[in-house]
């Protein structure tokens, strides 16, 4: 996984198209995590992003916008990893994910 600090500051086109196949699952899981576990902060983040001129925004500004909405990234990263572990465990218990697949 790409650390949250780097992931949330990525600008569109910062990675090659081939890496989009790698980035999409992380983005989808992060969206689900933020929407279900931090809904109010997620709404705040969406409002702040909408107010920015996103295409001319620096990586530092994207990171600050995320931190302003969600707080300490270190704590959020730990919670995010626990959430992913729960998802992985649930997928394994349902037979959707085989051991060693991740």
N, C-alpha and C positions, 0 to 999 in steps of 0.2 A: 504493500500500500504506500501511496505517496503521503507523507505527513500532512496533516491538515493545514499547517502554516503555509506550506508550499501550494497545496491543492487549491485552497480558496483564493489565492492570489494569482492563479493562472489566468492569463489573458487569452481571449479567443485567438486561435491560430498559433498559440505558443508551442504546441506540440504538433507533430506530423499527423496526417490523416490516419496513418496506420496505428498510431497510439490511441486513437479515439476508441478502438475496440477494447483497449485496456482501461481507458479512463471512464467509459460509460458505466460499467458495473459499479465502480466506486462512487460515481456521481449519483446514480440511482439509489444506492444504499444510503449515502449521506443525506439525500433528500428525504428518504423515508425516516431516517433517524431524527433529523431536525424537525420534520413535520409532526412526528408522533411524540417525541420526547421533549421538544422545546418549541411548541407551537407558537406561543406568544412572541418569543424572541425571533422565531422564523418570520413571522408577520412583520415585525419591526425591521428585520434585515431586508425583506422584500421591498418595503417602503423606502428604505435608505438607498437601495440599489436603483430603484426607479427614479430617484431624485438625482442620481449621478449621470454624468455623460460618460457612460460605461466604455465607449470605444476610445476615449481619450484619457481614461483613468489609469493611473500608475498602479503597479503591483502593490506598492506601499499603501495606497489609498484603498484598494480592494481589501487588503488585510486589515486595515484600521476599521473599515466599515463592518467587517465580519466580527472583529473583536468588540466593537462598540455594541453590537447586538447580542453576542453570546458570552462575552466576558473572557475569562482566562482560558487561553487555548490549551494550556497544559492539562487542566482539569477536564476540559471538553474532550481532548484526545483520549484520555484514560476512559472516560465514559463511552466514547465512540468505540473503542476497542472491546470493551465489555459487551456492548450491544452487538457487535459483529460476532463475537464468540457465542452469544446466545442464538443468533440467527444460524450460525454454522451448526450448533448442537441440535437445533430444531430440524434443520434440513437433514442431518444424519439420522435422527430418530425416525424421520418419515421415509427414510430410504432414498431421499432425493440426492444426497451427496455421499459419495463413497469415501472411506478413510483414505487420506493421502491426496485427495483431489485438490486441496488448497495448498 
